[in-house]
């Protein structure tokens, strides 16, 4: 029998159950209905978050396969390390810029009445958090457009050609 910790699904389920039990235990005597509401909301947001990361594994495997096929064996170490370095070095920059944009651009924009703000409020709500929701939506649309544009690049289309 495998050790319990090597079973990823069991670990994930136990983590969610422990968090739920802790929330229930802490708030049980203070806000019983509010606690149920919080658990319900966390379940609503946890499931899509977990499901949205399933394609990440598939995309990562595809990228690694394409790179292993098209990069010469003696260059793979350098190419993979350069790729990983470029990917990971942008994470703090994205967090920094995202925080600044959220605090100084999108949140103030969604707190001031205007025609665009009113239209966006129908989808993203009003108050705290609506600005960052708009920012995530815009970043997602930009990422989608850039991905589609990149797929039209002949360099990417030639990756499917056999050698």
MOGIQUI-V805280 format. One record per residue. N is the residue number from 1. RES is the residue in one letter. SS is DSSP state (a for helix, b for strand, c for the rest). Layout:
n->N res->RES ss->SS
n->N res->RES ss->SS
//
This chain:
n->1 res->X ss->c
n->2 res->X ss->c
n->3 res->X ss->c
n->4 res->X ss->a
n->5 res->X ss->a
n->6 res->X ss->a
n->7 res->X ss->c
n->8 res->X ss->a
n->9 res->X ss->a
n->10 res->X ss->a
n->11 res->X ss->a
n->12 res->X ss->a
n->13 res->X ss->a
n->14 res->X ss->a
n->15 res->X ss->a
n->16 res->X ss->a
n->17 res->X ss->a
n->18 res->X ss->a
n->19 res->X ss->a
n->20 res->X ss->a
n->21 res->X ss->a
n->22 res->X ss->a
n->23 res->X ss->a
n->24 res->X ss->a
n->25 res->X ss->a
n->26 res->X ss->a
n->27 res->X ss->a
n->28 res->X ss->c
n->29 res->X ss->c
n->30 res->X ss->c
n->31 res->X ss->c
n->32 res->X ss->a
n->33 res->X ss->a
n->34 res->X ss->a
n->35 res->X ss->a
n->36 res->X ss->a
n->37 res->X ss->a
n->38 res->X ss->a
n->39 res->X ss->a
n->40 res->X ss->a
n->41 res->X ss->a
n->42 res->X ss->a
n->43 res->X ss->a
n->44 res->X ss->a
n->45 res->X ss->a
n->46 res->X ss->a
n->47 res->X ss->a
n->48 res->X ss->a
n->49 res->X ss->a
n->50 res->X ss->a
n->51 res->X ss->a
n->52 res->X ss->a
n->53 res->X ss->c
n->54 res->X ss->a
n->55 res->X ss->a
n->56 res->X ss->a
n->57 res->X ss->a
n->58 res->X ss->a
n->59 res->X ss->a
n->60 res->X ss->a
n->61 res->X ss->a
n->62 res->X ss->a
n->63 res->X ss->a
n->64 res->X ss->a
n->65 res->X ss->a
n->66 res->X ss->a
n->67 res->X ss->a
n->68 res->X ss->a
n->69 res->X ss->a
n->70 res->X ss->a
n->71 res->X ss->c
n->72 res->X ss->c
n->73 res->X ss->a
n->74 res->X ss->a
n->75 res->X ss->a
n->76 res->X ss->a
n->77 res->X ss->a
n->78 res->X ss->a
n->79 res->X ss->a
n->80 res->X ss->a
n->81 res->X ss->a
n->82 res->X ss->a
n->83 res->X ss->a
n->84 res->X ss->a
n->85 res->X ss->a
n->86 res->X ss->a
n->87 res->X ss->a
n->88 res->X ss->a
n->89 res->X ss->a
n->90 res->X ss->a
n->91 res->X ss->a
n->92 res->X ss->a
n->93 res->X ss->a
n->94 res->X ss->a
n->95 res->X ss->a
n->96 res->X ss->a
n->97 res->X ss->a
n->98 res->X ss->a
n->99 res->X ss->a
n->100 res->X ss->a
n->101 res->X ss->a
n->102 res->X ss->a
n->103 res->X ss->a
n->104 res->X ss->a
n->105 res->X ss->a
n->106 res->X ss->a
n->107 res->X ss->a
n->108 res->X ss->a
n->109 res->X ss->a
n->110 res->X ss->a
n->111 res->X ss->a
n->112 res->X ss->c
n->113 res->X ss->c
n->114 res->X ss->c
n->115 res->X ss->a
n->116 res->X ss->a
n->117 res->X ss->a
n->118 res->X ss->a
n->119 res->X ss->a
n->120 res->X ss->a
n->121 res->X ss->a
n->122 res->X ss->a
n->123 res->X ss->a
n->124 res->X ss->a
n->125 res->X ss->c
n->126 res->X ss->c
n->127 res->X ss->c
n->128 res->X ss->c
n->129 res->X ss->c
n->130 res->X ss->a
n->131 res->X ss->a
n->132 res->X ss->a
n->133 res->X ss->a
n->134 res->X ss->a
n->135 res->X ss->a
n->136 res->X ss->a
n->137 res->X ss->a
n->138 res->X ss->a
n->139 res->X ss->a
n->140 res->X ss->a
n->141 res->X ss->a
n->142 res->X ss->a
n->143 res->X ss->a
n->144 res->X ss->a
n->145 res->X ss->a
n->146 res->X ss->a
n->147 res->X ss->a
n->148 res->X ss->a
n->149 res->X ss->a
n->150 res->X ss->a
n->151 res->X ss->a
n->152 res->X ss->c
n->153 res->X ss->c
n->154 res->X ss->a
n->155 res->X ss->a
n->156 res->X ss->a
n->157 res->X ss->a
n->158 res->X ss->a
n->159 res->X ss->a
n->160 res->X ss->a
n->161 res->X ss->c
n->162 res->X ss->c
n->163 res->X ss->c
//
